Each structure stands twice: as C-alpha cells, then as structure tokens.
C-alpha cells in the first residue's frame, strides 16, 4: 500500500513536470519567448518544488491545478506563493462548500461545474473564481450569529425597564455591549486591552436603556482585585469626577448597586485556561501547513517526508531514500498527552514505543505552559504549538529515526551536522555549483592542504581577505565537517575534514 502511494505521488509530480515542459520549452529554466509567457530564465523547477512542498493535501492532489494557474496567461503576475496560499485556504474550508452555498451567491451559472461540484478544485477555471468562493465562505457567519455569541459572552447581573448591568467575560461580549463608545476594552482593533483589564479586576457595563443621560447612558465601571478601588468612565472614555460619580450613584437602583458589589466579591482573579488536546492537535497541524519546510527532516537513517492524513489526522514520516521505511508519529493520538511512534510497515521494521506525558515536559516547560490559552501578550497565538514541536516532537522523532534499527532498515547511514549559528542557511549539497565559494575552497584545499583563509583569498580570488569577510561560510563548512580547522602557530589552517567523503557520497545532512 505504501509503495502504491508513492507511485501515485511520483506520477502526479511527473505529469506536472511534463506539463511545465510543454509550456516553457525547456527544463528546468524557461526559454525566452516560451508559449506560457512567463519570464525567460524563470526557474520552473523551483516553482514546481514550491507547489509540491506547499500542497496541503499530502498527496499532490492540487499540484496540477496550481501548475495550470501559474502557466495561464490570464493569471500573469500571480506568484507561486499567491497560488499555494489560495489552495491552502481552499483545502482548509473544503468541507464547508456545498451547491447550496454556491447557489446563494447568485454568481455562477446553476449548471456550471462550480455549482454542481464546488469541492473539486478542477471546477474552478481561474483564480478569481476560487477567490470569490473563499471570500463568501469567510463571510458566511451572519451578524445574527455573531450577536448571539456576543450576548452569550456576558453575565447579565441586573435588568429592569430602564437599567441594565452586565459583566463582559469575552472580548466579543465587551465589543457588543460597549458599542458606540470609545472604551479601549471595546475596541475592535485591540483585544489585548480587554484581556489586560480582566486580569487585574472586574469590568462592569452600566447601560441606561432610556438614553436620558446623554454621554452617560453607558458607564464602564472597573473594580480592581488588589484593593477594590473603582474607576468610572463615560461613553467618551472620560474618567468621571467624584461629583459626577456620586450623582450617577444616586440615580442607580439599589438592586443594581448591590449586584455589582456582590459580583465583585464573588468573582476571583481569572486563571488562564488550558486548550483541549483536540484543539491543540489542530493547531499543531496548522503550524505544519503554514511552514511546509517543517515537513522534511534529516536524520542518520536518511531524509524523511511528512504526510498528514486529512481523514483521520495521522502523521506518517516516510524515508525518501527507501520509501518502504516509514513510521507513524502522531502527536496526542487518541486524545492522550503522549507521542506513540510505530513502524508503518512491520515487514521492513517492527518498532513500537510511546513517549508518555512526563517525557513531554522539562524543568522549564510543562504542559500548562504550551497548552495555556494565554501564552503571553507579546507571543504569537501559535507559540504553544511551535514550542511543543521544536522542544519535544521533533527531537523525539529525530532521536528515534537516528537509532541503529532504522539505519539498518534504511540501508543507508548518514552523518548529520548542526551549524553553530542559528541564522546560517548553508546546506552544502553535493556537487557544489561551479564557481561557488564551496567549489573553489574545496578544490584549493585538495591541492593545498593546511592553508589559511587569507592564503585562499590571495591565491584563488586574487585579493586579500577583508576582515570578517565570509565568516559564516567558513564557520558553517567547518561545522559540517567537510573541512577541519587546526591551529598552526598563530594562524588557523584548513584541510579536508572527517565528513568530506560522506559529503561526496551524498550522505551528509544538515539538521
């Protein structure tokens, strides 16, 4: 079954490449005056690779459509990223598409393919058609639905014919009952204000339904947890003076005043909630979709590609060098805080282990941190998912795939290396391109071992090396073990390193 899957994947890539070749006249760089009308010397191989890496289906189902859109003269100027982003948007919302939705748009002919088969991406003849449908999906939630959700986000503490007292518990509820004001806690562009206030005290909205009080028909009352002090604000967000505050107090029903006094004593400072494991699993997948490069890892047993099954949510890593070798490594499988890892093909390798909850934490990072619904004001909303993947998931998966059992099963043994600089982008693929620093430096050391970087510059490049020039290159190629650096007197000299032969054989991979 696994072999058939890869045959399908490879077949779709091959078909897409052939379609490209017919349109551009050559491969991998487009000819001048190609029929597709894309720029001469366009790296079409790189474009195809982008589509393959960013196809969210996991099986290249959308690949040919993306290629056709890129080569469509009417879509000229549309970047590969524009196309792949739209396809990812479609894939995310495909279950929400239906003939009824399309019919209600009153945009497409009822007999069109889009109307009858909206979930089939081939029904869309151009990018604008798919964009219109996706915009409709995004706006499908009605104002009434939003209003219902907002009303459910408050505690209604008091109400009579004239007065209403609510305590907003959600940002949406705060915006709804704080409409027509300038309160920062009801600002539609800055939700953190509501969140910050709610952490430090109780927020109440006093509303005069008769509107007889002018700018005072809506009052925001803020009572701090620390000392019980109060701050009163009018609709224009001006803090009330003591005299005005007393005047408003005297007009309020006794029941309303008692309600917010009692409520303040009842409500305690909120504790950050924790995301459900189901919600967190979804966030993990979203991070992978947004960062396709995370779906490929290098290990001592080879390079592995990730496929996420959209039907059941399973994560499968397949060895590129030996596609029959694959593992299932689905985080939080079956609603458990655990990471089970098992071989996908027992005939190749019989392997099964489970990393339990205590192995998914360390001294400084625990589940309550990465599962927190409030990771921090200055952190991205997907901070928890990213930290889980990089601190626990990837290290455990890579460590598993680096074991001898997997090296033997793959039939290949690779050497991995890690750059000392986190911003370094060097990978050192073999063979190096002609004329690059890598090619020139290695050829120089073959003939002239134990030479300094300054001597290389003078002998090969024809000028003295400027101070600090290409420091990252020399550090990275040393980190890779392709060369080694040794002290010779007061100088550092370079020779071919311990990983040079592995690099030549294509068995050196960067972590």
C-alpha angles and dihedrals in degrees: 000000000000091000091051091052092055092047088056093048093048091046092055092049091048092050090050091050092051090050088052092049093053091051101043101033097232145034137270096357123043119246122236111266093017116175092245090062095227119142119287114257092023109159096237091173088061090048091052091047089052091054092047092049093046100042101118095201094079091224103063091254092147097040099099093046091053091049092050092050091050092051095043107111090214089061094051112148094031109127125225088245091055090054097044092046090053091049091050088051090051092048092051093052102033093110089058093058120100139155088251092058091050092047092052090055089066089208107105132055109263090233095050122113090246091058094048101034109023093156092061109086090205087068089074112083096190142012095257092060092054092044092054091052093047091050089052091051091051092054097041093103103094128223089247091057092049090047091052091051092047093051089051090056095072139064110232102216102172139005137169134156092291110018134059127186120190135171110211113220098176134046090239091054090048092052093048098050092034094055118132090030135100095228112140088218088064096043112130091209102048113045093165091076091065091045093049094049092047091055093057103038151340120291121207130182118209112197127191102206091195091060089215092136098066111213088003095065087098119044127182113210118193121190117187122225092218101062108353092247117157135225120191123198132186125222091274089055094251114146111242121243118238090255094052091044091054091048092053090046091055091055097050120098114253091238092057093051092048090048097059093040091053092042092054091054091047099047115076127198106287121251117218110260125227125240117243115253088242091056091044092051089055090051090052090055091047091055090053092048091050093047107040092176088071087067093074125063134180120222139163089264093052143272118321129200122207123228119185115200107224092203102058102008096241119157116218125185114202125196107238094205092048110022092188088069112079140140137208110230108165113169116228091004116190092008095295127129091239142095115230116193121191137158116263092211114041091188090066098038132354105213133149132162139147126215105210132212096274089055089057094065139054137192094282103029125052135167092263087061102050093033093050116123087216107047092166141300095256097043127091116258090246093050092112093052093047094048091049092051096047099037100041118001103052096039091052094046093045091046090052094049091048092062120113092246090063094042090054093044093050093051089224134089117203133187117225129203137189125212117236090223117066091208095054114117099186116127101164101217116195128271097033117224116265113265096020124129090248094055094045095045095047093046089050094051092048089062098029114034121185095031128144126240089247091056089050091054093048097042099040109019095036100231140073116273112254113233111277093001113157092354091151092054094052092045093049097047088049091048088052090056091233086122132016128217123216134178115250110181107304093340137076116231131195133221135163108294137225093267096048095100092045089052091052089050092051093247100116115098132180118230 
